Amino acid sequence: MSVAPKSQILKLADMVSYQEGSVVSRQITKADAGNVTLFAFDEGQELSEHTAPYDALLHLLDGQAEIRISGQPYDLNAGEAIILPANAPHAVKAKMKFKMLLTMIRS
C-alpha cells in the first residue's frame, strides 16, 4: 500500500475503488501524530465493533453508512462527518456503497 505523494491536489473519492463484497483501504499519509486513510465499502460490508485508543474523524465522501458509537446508531450521508471518541466501542456498516476518509489523531 503506497502513501499518496505530497504537495499535490488529491481527488479523494477517486483514489479508492469499490470492489464487490469487499472493504478496500488506501493510506493517504502516516506520521507519529496520526494517519489518514481512505476506505471504500461495498453494500452490506462492515467493520465489526472495536475500539481505538485515539480520537478519529470519519468523513463520508460518497454513499450512506450506519456508524454505531457506544451502541448509538448514526446514519451518515455523503458530506457528513462524525468524531469517534477514543476508547468508545464503534462499528461501521454500509447501508449502500460508500467511501470515507478516516483521520486518526494520536495524543
N, C-alpha and C positions, 0 to 999 in steps of 0.2 A: 504494500500500500504506500503510494508516494504522497508526500506532502505537497500542497499547491505552491507554485512559485510565488515569491514575494513581489511586491510593488507592481501589481497588475490588476486590472479590473476583473472581477470574478462574477460570472453569471451562475450563482449558487445552484439554482434549481436544475441547471443544465449539466452540473458537474457530477451528478449521480443518477443512475438509470434504474428504472423498475425492472425486476426480474420476477417472473411468475413463481409464486409460492415461496418467496424469499424476503429477507431483510438484507439490504445492501448498505454498507457504510464506506465512507471515504474521509480520512482525516485531512483537514484543511491546514491546520497548524498545531504545533505541540511545543510547550515550554514548561519550565518548572512551575510557573504560576497557573497553568491550566492548559486546556486544549479545546479545539473547535472541530466538530465532526459533523458531516452531512450523513443523513440516512434516507433511504427510500424503502417504504414498506408496501408490499403487495396487499390487496384487500384481505382482511381476516388474519393477517400476521400480527404477532405481538411479542413484546418483551415481558416476561413474567415479573411478578412483584420482586423487587430487590431494593437495596439501599445503597447510597453512596456517601462517603464521608465529607463531601463538599456540596455547596450550593451549585445549581446548574440552571441555565436559562434554556428552555425548549421553545423554539420558534417554528411554527408551521409555515412552510413555503408553498405548499400545494395540498389540496385534498382535505380530508377530515379525519380526526383521531379522537379517541377517548383516552384521557390521561387520568389515572386514578392515583391520588395522593392521600396517604393515611386513610384509605377506604372511601374517600370522597371522589366521585367521578366528575370530570370536567370535559365538556365537549368543545374541542377547538376546531376552528376553520382556518383556511389559508389566510395568512397575515396576522394571526393572533399568536400570543406567546404566554408562557406561564413559567413561574420560578418553581423549581423542585428544591425544597429545603434540604439541607444536609441532614442525613440520618433518618429522613422520613421515608417510609416504605412507599414505593411508587411503581406503576406498571403503565405500559403503553400498548394500545390496540388500534389497528387500522379499521375504521368503520368503512372506509373506501381507501383506495390507493392514496398514500400521502408521502410527502417529503418534509424533512425537518432539519433544522440546524440546531445542534446541541453545543452550548458553550459551558464548559466545566471550569469553575474558578476555585483553585486551591487556596486555602488560607492556613 
